[in-house]
Amino acid sequence: MKICVAQTYPVKGDIQHNIENHKKLIAQAVEQKAGLIVFPELSLTGYEPTLAKELAITKEDNRLCDFQILSDEHGITIGVGAPTKSDLGICISMILFQPNQPRITYSKKYLHADEEPFFVAGDNLPCLKIKDTNIAFAICYEISIDRHIEQAHKNGTSIYIASVAKFESGIEKALQRLSNIATTYSMTVLMSNCVGIFDGQQCAGKTSIWNSKGVLVHQLDETKEGILMVDI
């Protein structure tokens, strides 16, 4: 199975524009016969905590129907980032579209202190199984939480995918952390990041893939959109 991570340049707050851009990158992944593509944190809106309440959606939002159609037609699982509504507030979530299955949501459980005024903690998925492969997700700050990674390892995870919005100030630390996770837990690790200015800071790109020995095998630059893929 081929797994893909995308690097996007979202338009701030413009969900419909960003959906169309996602579809272009999904088409590239489909052309290369990917079985899974994951987008950056809050990829449908851009990382804008102060706008999250007004932009929040549910996983059943009709604007997302094209993702389900693409998933069904091409047998690809798609993970997009969005602020989602819950009974307690707004979550930072990844909405997952699987072929001919109901939509499911992975929500960020461990929030950075800067996010707490705008978001509430949500529910992680234990793991996602695709073709007998256990895949674990993390949304940005969660990669720094040891118990989050240890739980993924206990669940038999061999693929660990981080959906992030990392700024220039934090990207090198994140890259080193993910390399260490790959080495420590013998996982293939992927990171999907965005580019552009969000929440007043420059997102740093460098979407990356490490092998299970922690060696960087693929990386995008700091400015362009694109996809990276690994065949597992």
HUKA-V264322 format. One record per helix or strand. SS is the DSSP state (alpha for helix, beta for strand). FROM is the first residue (numbers start at 0). TO is the last residue. If there is no record, write none. Layout:
ss=SS from=FROM to=TO
ss=SS from=FROM to=TO
This chain:
ss=beta from=1 to=7
ss=alpha from=14 to=30
ss=beta from=35 to=37
ss=alpha from=48 to=54
ss=beta from=56 to=56
ss=alpha from=61 to=73
ss=beta from=76 to=85
ss=beta from=88 to=96
ss=beta from=103 to=106
ss=alpha from=112 to=114
ss=beta from=127 to=129
ss=beta from=132 to=138
ss=alpha from=139 to=143
ss=alpha from=145 to=153
ss=beta from=158 to=162
ss=beta from=166 to=166
ss=alpha from=170 to=184
ss=beta from=187 to=191
ss=beta from=193 to=197
ss=beta from=200 to=203
ss=beta from=207 to=209
ss=beta from=215 to=218
ss=beta from=225 to=230
